[in-house]
Amino acid sequence: MGKQVSWVQQLWRSQRRSRLYTDWQPLLVIGVLLTGSLLALRQAGVLQPLELAAYDQLLRLRPDRPSDSRILVVEITQQDNEAMPNRVVNDAEFANLLSTLQQHQPVVIGVDVLLEPTFPPGTAELHTQMRRPNVIAITSLGNNAIERTSPPKYLPTHQIAFSDIPIDGDGLVRRSTLVPIDPQLTYPSLSHQLVAAYLAANCPGYRPRKVDVVCRDITFHQSPQGEFYLGAVRLPKLQPDAGGYQGLDNRGYQFLIDYRAAQSPTLQVTLSQLRRGEVNPEWIHNKIVLIGNSSPINNDLFYTPYSAIATGHRQMPGVVLHAQMVSQLLSVGLDGQPLFWFWPEWAEFLWITAWAIAGVGVAWTFHKPRRVLLGGIGLLVLLVGSSFLLFLSHGWVPVVTPAIACMLTGIATVTYKQYRAQQQHQVVMRLLGQQTSPEIANTLWEGRHYLITSGRLPWQNVTATLLFSDLKGFSTLSEQQPPEVVMGWLNQYLAVMSDEVQAHHGIVNKFLGDGIMAVFGVPIARTDATAIAADAHNAVACALAMRQRLMELNQLWQHQGATALQMRIGIFTGSVMVGSLGGKTRLEYGVIGDSVNTASRLESCEKERQMEDCRILIAQETLDYVQSAFIVEPWGQLTLKGKHQPVIVYRVIDIAGS
């Protein structure tokens, strides 16, 4: 057995020297293939829905900012429409609304309602109110000239803005457009017009954070390279591969909407409240006012990242969306609020690859499944946490793709480790199991890490049952037969007896010529009396089974003309030390202690008292565990060779009740 253990040690050391080749090379290939495939899927847009869902979740986890007091939204609700004579706000009512607002001197009014066709009466008065220089009307550009609506012809171009909102493929609004897709159109966006008007009026009623800032000096302008600036702040254009997007249609000048709040980003009132005089004039004075429909019949409702957790109305009115955009631009120009930023594509590749490597590292470092699982969960928590911290700083980095890369490479590493371990286990078990029991071979395998580093298995004190067997007159018989005959006969005998030991959950520790040393209760240490008693019972039952097999072998040998043999067995239960025994060149699984000597002496004592083919002797210490499970004959106290204290001995006759 020592040669096999030494061979395992040498094999593992040689594997350790070439570990980069034998272990990491396949892992490197697997990791590159998995990560490369994942990056290809990402480039193809397959993972975009998952990345957008992760973006929405991060947005929802972020705390809302306070309402923007610079903006007032006037909603025309379904109840407002139903309160009108023809169940629609006609031109006269709309003109009255604008007149009421103008009485409180707003800076600018954005009308997020298509006023064509007209709804008389009061059309002329409405046109008069709309021509006021601080009123901005909207038009819809659509996706092409056919979908485009005509702007009010009675208004100059600088009082017209487009209200189109880009919608992602999953139906959610995450982006805003600053300038139109068609470069031939000169209308800016509604948010652009309202912010420009507010800044030109020097932000009445609002004090910028920097006291030396003059609002009218902060203007929208475009650089020769086509980049837009709001004052000194560059507004980065959303790229097709920004964040989790892949192949985004970024025509026009788009940026991500930095939602201020899920429900009420600004002050909000209804048309009915305004008509009844329930609105504080201070909410209007020196403010940006937006008017728009929130009724479902007007088809101006949009799904947003907050729709998944919204209660009641899950869609956000278009006028509220425009208020979000206006608030964002004001915060960028006046409050120093940054826009969302993104890494370049190569940096995102490195980010994803780093997490893939981290997955390999955790799965390779830890050996126990629970630790691998906890390590993997810890990695994912770290990934989400770091991504969220970046998100709080307005950085959007991939979350789902690195998480999948981390899990896939981790699972691949665990699978590869199991495959390698199975291969190594088969080799070790095949080599060690030829001359030792599967239990010892398994123990060596389970303790291979300690065995390889220290060169031996640790010693431990266990309570076990020892069984020694020996053949009577074997030396005399071997002198009378040729060696090849003796070896064939002996191998047959040892094979049969070893099978019985293993069948009764014992291990054959060693062969002593024609003798056998078996141990019951190792290599797993027993921790309770019930398990120790089971080992003792197995040892005695094994001895009886060995007696039966000897009788069968004797019949076979006598039929072949050979001489029948007799066998002696000694069994003792007690404390022993087990572990690696020997030096670097030869190791064996050692079992030592006074209990071993006692069992051996029980087998060889009183040799002349052999009244049957197989004599089985046990001590009181073993009988205490097996109780009345067997029929025994007391032999009294015997002083065994080399022992000072006498031992109470019993001869086992049979199983009780048989």
Sequence and secondary structure as in RCSB ss.txt:
>XXXX:A:sequence
MGKQVSWVQQLWRSQRRSRLYTDWQPLLVIGVLLTGSLLALRQAGVLQPLELAAYDQLLRLRPDRPSDSRILVVE
ITQQDNEAMPNRVVNDAEFANLLSTLQQHQPVVIGVDVLLEPTFPPGTAELHTQMRRPNVIAITSLGNNAIERTS
PPKYLPTHQIAFSDIPIDGDGLVRRSTLVPIDPQLTYPSLSHQLVAAYLAANCPGYRPRKVDVVCRDITFHQSPQ
GEFYLGAVRLPKLQPDAGGYQGLDNRGYQFLIDYRAAQSPTLQVTLSQLRRGEVNPEWIHNKIVLIGNSSPINND
LFYTPYSAIATGHRQMPGVVLHAQMVSQLLSVGLDGQPLFWFWPEWAEFLWITAWAIAGVGVAWTFHKPRRVLLG
GIGLLVLLVGSSFLLFLSHGWVPVVTPAIACMLTGIATVTYKQYRAQQQHQVVMRLLGQQTSPEIANTLWEGRHY
LITSGRLPWQNVTATLLFSDLKGFSTLSEQQPPEVVMGWLNQYLAVMSDEVQAHHGIVNKFLGDGIMAVFGVPIA
RTDATAIAADAHNAVACALAMRQRLMELNQLWQHQGATALQMRIGIFTGSVMVGSLGGKTRLEYGVIGDSVNTAS
RLESCEKERQMEDCRILIAQETLDYVQSAFIVEPWGQLTLKGKHQPVIVYRVIDIAGS
>XXXX:A:secstr
 HHHHHHHHHHHHHHHHTHIIIIIHHHHHHHHHHHHHHHHHHHTTTTHHHHHHHHHHHHHHS     EEEEEEEE
E HHHHHTSTTSS  HHHHHHHHHHHHHT  SEEEEES   S  SSSHHHHHHHHTSTTEEEEE   SSTTT   
  TTS GGGEEE      TTSB  EEESS SSTT    BHHHHHHHHHHHTT TT   SSTT  GGG  EEE TT
S EEETTEEE    TTSTT SS    SSEEE   S SS SEEEEEHHHHHTT S GGGTTTSEEEEEE  GGGT 
EEB TTGGG  S  SEEHHHHHHHHHHHHHHHHHS     B   HHHHHHHHHHHHHHHHHHHHH  SHHHHHHH
HHHHHHHHHHHHHHHHHTTB    HHHHHHHHHHHHHHHHHHHHHHHHHHHHHHHHHTTTS HHHHHHHHHTHHH
HHHHSS   EEEEEEEEEEEEETHHHHHHHS HHHHHHHHHHHHHHHHHHHHHTT EEEEEETTEEEEEES SS 
  SHHHHHHHHHHHHHHHHHHHHHHHHHHHHHHHTT    EEEEEEEEEEEEEEEEE SS EEEEEESHHHHHHH
HHHHTTTT   SSEEEEEEHHHHHHHTTSEEEEEEEEE  TT SS EEEEEEEEETT 
